[in-house]
Amino acid sequence: MVSERLGHGNPAFTIDTYQHVLPGMQAEAARVFEQLICPAASKGVGRLNRRKKTA
C-alpha cells in the first residue's frame, strides 16, 4: 500500500529505499501492533517483564 501511494512500481524498491530511515521503526511498529491486538498489554497486564538495556 505504501509503494502504491508513493507511486513506486515495486514494493521492493520502497523497502530498499526507505528501510534505513528510522532505525527504531521496527520496534515501534511492534509496540503499536501489540497495543492494537492486545490493549491490556499496553497497561502492563499479562505482559512479560522485560529488562531495560543498560549501556
VEXSE-62603 format. One record per residue: residue in one letter; x negated, y, z of N, C-alpha, C, CB in turn. Coordinates in steps of 0.1 Angstrom, whole numbers. Last residue first. Glycine has a CB too. Example, Ala and Ser with C-alpha at 12.3 -4.5 7.8 and 13.67 -1.06 7.14 Angstrom:
// residues 2
residu = S, n_xx = -128, n_yy = -22, n_zz = 71, ca_xx = -137, ca_yy = -11, ca_zz = 71, c_xx = -129, c_yy = 0, c_zz = 79, cb_xx = -141, cb_yy = -6, cb_zz = 57
residu = A, n_xx = -132, n_yy = -57, n_zz = 78, ca_xx = -123, ca_yy = -45, ca_zz = 78, c_xx = -132, c_yy = -33, c_zz = 78, cb_xx = -113, cb_yy = -45, cb_zz = 90
***
This chain:
// residues 55
residu = A, n_xx = -237, n_yy = 5, n_zz = 292, ca_xx = -250, ca_yy = 6, ca_zz = 284, c_xx = -261, c_yy = 10, c_zz = 293, cb_xx = -248, cb_yy = 16, cb_zz = 273
residu = T, n_xx = -211, n_yy = -17, n_zz = 296, ca_xx = -220, ca_yy = -7, ca_zz = 303, c_xx = -233, c_yy = -7, c_zz = 295, cb_xx = -222, cb_yy = -11, cb_zz = 318
residu = K, n_xx = -177, n_yy = -22, n_zz = 288, ca_xx = -191, ca_yy = -23, ca_zz = 284, c_xx = -199, c_yy = -13, c_zz = 291, cb_xx = -193, cb_yy = -21, cb_zz = 268
residu = K, n_xx = -155, n_yy = -37, n_zz = 310, ca_xx = -159, ca_yy = -25, ca_zz = 303, c_xx = -174, c_yy = -27, c_zz = 300, cb_xx = -157, cb_yy = -12, cb_zz = 311
residu = R, n_xx = -138, n_yy = -67, n_zz = 307, ca_xx = -149, ca_yy = -60, ca_zz = 313, c_xx = -152, c_yy = -48, c_zz = 304, cb_xx = -161, cb_yy = -68, cb_zz = 315
residu = R, n_xx = -103, n_yy = -72, n_zz = 310, ca_xx = -115, ca_yy = -71, ca_zz = 301, c_xx = -125, c_yy = -63, c_zz = 308, cb_xx = -111, cb_yy = -64, cb_zz = 287
residu = N, n_xx = -78, n_yy = -94, n_zz = 318, ca_xx = -88, ca_yy = -84, ca_zz = 324, c_xx = -100, c_yy = -84, c_zz = 315, cb_xx = -91, cb_yy = -87, cb_zz = 339
residu = L, n_xx = -51, n_yy = -97, n_zz = 296, ca_xx = -63, ca_yy = -103, ca_zz = 302, c_xx = -72, c_yy = -91, c_zz = 307, cb_xx = -71, cb_yy = -111, cb_zz = 292
residu = R, n_xx = -18, n_yy = -88, n_zz = 305, ca_xx = -30, ca_yy = -86, ca_zz = 297, c_xx = -42, c_yy = -92, c_zz = 304, cb_xx = -32, cb_yy = -71, cb_zz = 295
residu = G, n_xx = 5, n_yy = -88, n_zz = 320, ca_xx = 1, ca_yy = -100, ca_zz = 312, c_xx = -11, c_yy = -99, c_zz = 304, cb_xx = 13, cb_yy = -104, cb_zz = 304
residu = V, n_xx = 6, n_yy = -54, n_zz = 318, ca_xx = 14, ca_yy = -66, ca_zz = 323, c_xx = 10, c_yy = -78, c_zz = 314, cb_xx = 29, cb_yy = -63, cb_zz = 322
residu = G, n_xx = -4, n_yy = -31, n_zz = 309, ca_xx = -13, ca_yy = -39, ca_zz = 316, c_xx = -6, c_yy = -52, c_zz = 321, cb_xx = -19, cb_yy = -32, cb_zz = 328
residu = K, n_xx = 10, n_yy = -17, n_zz = 292, ca_xx = 12, ca_yy = -13, ca_zz = 306, c_xx = 3, c_yy = -21, c_zz = 315, cb_xx = 26, cb_yy = -13, cb_zz = 310
residu = S, n_xx = 7, n_yy = -29, n_zz = 268, ca_xx = 1, ca_yy = -16, ca_zz = 269, c_xx = 2, c_yy = -10, c_zz = 283, cb_xx = 8, cb_yy = -6, cb_zz = 259
residu = A, n_xx = 21, n_yy = -52, n_zz = 272, ca_xx = 6, ca_yy = -53, ca_zz = 272, c_xx = 0, c_yy = -39, c_zz = 274, cb_xx = 1, cb_yy = -60, cb_zz = 260
residu = A, n_xx = 47, n_yy = -46, n_zz = 267, ca_xx = 43, ca_yy = -48, ca_zz = 281, c_xx = 28, c_yy = -48, c_zz = 282, cb_xx = 49, cb_yy = -61, cb_zz = 286
residu = P, n_xx = 49, n_yy = -46, n_zz = 239, ca_xx = 48, ca_yy = -33, ca_zz = 246, c_xx = 44, c_yy = -35, c_zz = 260, cb_xx = 62, cb_yy = -26, cb_zz = 246
residu = C, n_xx = 38, n_yy = -63, n_zz = 215, ca_xx = 40, ca_yy = -66, ca_zz = 230, c_xx = 39, c_yy = -54, c_zz = 238, cb_xx = 29, cb_yy = -77, cb_zz = 234
residu = I, n_xx = 37, n_yy = -52, n_zz = 190, ca_xx = 43, ca_yy = -66, ca_zz = 192, c_xx = 45, c_yy = -70, c_zz = 206, cb_xx = 34, cb_yy = -76, cb_zz = 185
residu = L, n_xx = 27, n_yy = -26, n_zz = 195, ca_xx = 39, ca_yy = -28, ca_zz = 187, c_xx = 45, c_yy = -42, c_zz = 189, cb_xx = 36, cb_yy = -26, cb_zz = 172
residu = Q, n_xx = 4, n_yy = -31, n_zz = 209, ca_xx = 14, ca_yy = -23, ca_zz = 215, c_xx = 28, c_yy = -25, c_zz = 208, cb_xx = 11, cb_yy = -8, cb_zz = 216
residu = E, n_xx = -11, n_yy = -44, n_zz = 190, ca_xx = -8, ca_yy = -51, ca_zz = 202, c_xx = 4, c_yy = -44, c_zz = 209, cb_xx = -20, cb_yy = -51, cb_zz = 212
residu = F, n_xx = -15, n_yy = -24, n_zz = 171, ca_xx = -7, ca_yy = -36, ca_zz = 167, c_xx = -2, c_yy = -43, c_zz = 180, cb_xx = -15, cb_yy = -45, cb_zz = 158
residu = V, n_xx = -31, n_yy = -7, n_zz = 186, ca_xx = -18, ca_yy = -2, ca_zz = 181, c_xx = -9, c_yy = -14, c_zz = 178, cb_xx = -20, cb_yy = 7, cb_zz = 169
residu = R, n_xx = -54, n_yy = -24, n_zz = 189, ca_xx = -47, ca_yy = -19, ca_zz = 201, c_xx = -33, c_yy = -14, c_zz = 197, cb_xx = -54, cb_yy = -7, cb_zz = 207
residu = A, n_xx = -62, n_yy = -28, n_zz = 162, ca_xx = -58, ca_yy = -39, ca_zz = 170, c_xx = -50, c_yy = -35, c_zz = 183, cb_xx = -70, cb_yy = -47, cb_zz = 174
residu = A, n_xx = -69, n_yy = -2, n_zz = 156, ca_xx = -58, ca_yy = -8, ca_zz = 149, c_xx = -53, c_yy = -20, c_zz = 156, cb_xx = -62, cb_yy = -12, cb_zz = 134
residu = E, n_xx = -91, n_yy = 1, n_zz = 172, ca_xx = -79, ca_yy = 10, ca_zz = 175, c_xx = -67, c_yy = 4, c_zz = 168, cb_xx = -82, cb_yy = 24, cb_zz = 169
residu = A, n_xx = -108, n_yy = -18, n_zz = 160, ca_xx = -104, ca_yy = -19, ca_zz = 174, c_xx = -92, c_yy = -11, c_zz = 177, cb_xx = -116, cb_yy = -15, cb_zz = 184
residu = Q, n_xx = -111, n_yy = -6, n_zz = 134, ca_xx = -105, ca_yy = -20, ca_zz = 136, c_xx = -100, c_yy = -22, c_zz = 150, cb_xx = -116, cb_yy = -30, cb_zz = 133
residu = M, n_xx = -123, n_yy = 19, n_zz = 139, ca_xx = -110, ca_yy = 18, ca_zz = 134, c_xx = -103, c_yy = 5, c_zz = 136, cb_xx = -110, cb_yy = 22, cb_zz = 119
residu = G, n_xx = -148, n_yy = 26, n_zz = 147, ca_xx = -139, ca_yy = 20, ca_zz = 157, c_xx = -125, c_yy = 18, c_zz = 152, cb_xx = -138, cb_yy = 29, cb_zz = 169
residu = P, n_xx = -160, n_yy = 38, n_zz = 124, ca_xx = -165, ca_yy = 26, ca_zz = 129, c_xx = -155, c_yy = 19, c_zz = 139, cb_xx = -178, cb_yy = 28, cb_zz = 136
residu = L, n_xx = -146, n_yy = 52, n_zz = 97, ca_xx = -144, ca_yy = 53, ca_zz = 112, c_xx = -148, c_yy = 39, c_zz = 118, cb_xx = -130, cb_yy = 57, cb_zz = 116
residu = V, n_xx = -157, n_yy = 46, n_zz = 71, ca_xx = -153, ca_yy = 59, ca_zz = 75, c_xx = -153, c_yy = 61, c_zz = 91, cb_xx = -140, cb_yy = 63, cb_zz = 70
residu = H, n_xx = -162, n_yy = 22, n_zz = 59, ca_xx = -172, ca_yy = 27, ca_zz = 68, c_xx = -168, c_yy = 40, c_zz = 75, cb_xx = -185, cb_yy = 29, cb_zz = 61
residu = Q, n_xx = -142, n_yy = 16, n_zz = 41, ca_xx = -143, ca_yy = 7, ca_zz = 53, c_xx = -153, c_yy = 13, c_zz = 63, cb_xx = -148, cb_yy = -6, cb_zz = 49
residu = Y, n_xx = -138, n_yy = 30, n_zz = 17, ca_xx = -134, ca_yy = 36, ca_zz = 30, c_xx = -137, c_yy = 28, c_zz = 42, cb_xx = -120, cb_yy = 40, cb_zz = 29
residu = T, n_xx = -147, n_yy = 15, n_zz = -5, ca_xx = -149, ca_yy = 30, ca_zz = -4, c_xx = -147, c_yy = 35, c_zz = 10, cb_xx = -140, cb_yy = 37, cb_zz = -14
residu = D, n_xx = -139, n_yy = -11, n_zz = -2, ca_xx = -153, ca_yy = -8, ca_zz = -3, c_xx = -156, c_yy = 7, c_zz = -1, cb_xx = -157, cb_yy = -12, cb_zz = -17
residu = I, n_xx = -111, n_yy = -7, n_zz = 0, ca_xx = -118, ca_yy = -12, ca_zz = 11, c_xx = -133, c_yy = -9, c_zz = 10, cb_xx = -116, cb_yy = -27, cb_zz = 12
residu = T, n_xx = -106, n_yy = 3, n_zz = -26, ca_xx = -102, ca_yy = 11, ca_zz = -15, c_xx = -110, c_yy = 6, c_zz = -2, cb_xx = -87, cb_yy = 11, cb_zz = -12
residu = F, n_xx = -114, n_yy = -19, n_zz = -42, ca_xx = -121, ca_yy = -6, ca_zz = -43, c_xx = -118, c_yy = 3, c_zz = -31, cb_xx = -116, cb_yy = 2, cb_zz = -56
residu = A, n_xx = -96, n_yy = -38, n_zz = -34, ca_xx = -110, ca_yy = -40, ca_zz = -31, c_xx = -118, c_yy = -27, c_zz = -32, cb_xx = -116, cb_yy = -51, cb_zz = -40
residu = P, n_xx = -72, n_yy = -30, n_zz = -46, ca_xx = -74, ca_yy = -28, ca_zz = -31, c_xx = -88, c_yy = -30, c_zz = -27, cb_xx = -65, cb_yy = -38, cb_zz = -24
residu = N, n_xx = -72, n_yy = -12, n_zz = -76, ca_xx = -76, ca_yy = -24, ca_zz = -69, c_xx = -78, c_yy = -22, c_zz = -54, cb_xx = -89, cb_yy = -30, cb_zz = -76
residu = G, n_xx = -66, n_yy = 13, n_zz = -85, ca_xx = -61, ca_yy = 1, ca_zz = -93, c_xx = -63, c_yy = -12, c_zz = -86, cb_xx = -66, cb_yy = 1, cb_zz = -106
residu = H, n_xx = -55, n_yy = 40, n_zz = -65, ca_xx = -66, ca_yy = 30, ca_zz = -68, c_xx = -59, c_yy = 18, c_zz = -75, cb_xx = -74, cb_yy = 26, cb_zz = -56
residu = G, n_xx = -38, n_yy = 59, n_zz = -55, ca_xx = -39, ca_yy = 58, ca_zz = -70, c_xx = -50, c_yy = 48, c_zz = -74, cb_xx = -42, cb_yy = 71, cb_zz = -75
residu = L, n_xx = -31, n_yy = 60, n_zz = -29, ca_xx = -43, ca_yy = 67, ca_zz = -33, c_xx = -46, c_yy = 67, c_zz = -48, cb_xx = -56, cb_yy = 62, cb_zz = -26
residu = R, n_xx = -10, n_yy = 43, n_zz = -29, ca_xx = -8, ca_yy = 57, ca_zz = -26, c_xx = -19, c_yy = 65, c_zz = -30, cb_xx = -5, cb_yy = 59, cb_zz = -11
residu = E, n_xx = -23, n_yy = 18, n_zz = -34, ca_xx = -13, ca_yy = 24, ca_zz = -44, c_xx = -11, c_yy = 38, c_zz = -41, cb_xx = 0, cb_yy = 16, cb_zz = -42
residu = S, n_xx = -39, n_yy = 15, n_zz = -12, ca_xx = -45, ca_yy = 16, ca_zz = -25, c_xx = -36, c_yy = 23, c_zz = -35, cb_xx = -50, cb_yy = 3, cb_zz = -30
residu = V, n_xx = -19, n_yy = 12, n_zz = 8, ca_xx = -28, ca_yy = 24, ca_zz = 8, c_xx = -35, c_yy = 26, c_zz = -6, cb_xx = -40, cb_yy = 22, cb_zz = 19
residu = M, n_xx = -8, n_yy = -12, n_zz = 0, ca_xx = 0, ca_yy = 0, ca_zz = 0, c_xx = -9, c_yy = 13, c_zz = 0, cb_xx = 9, cb_yy = 0, cb_zz = 12
***
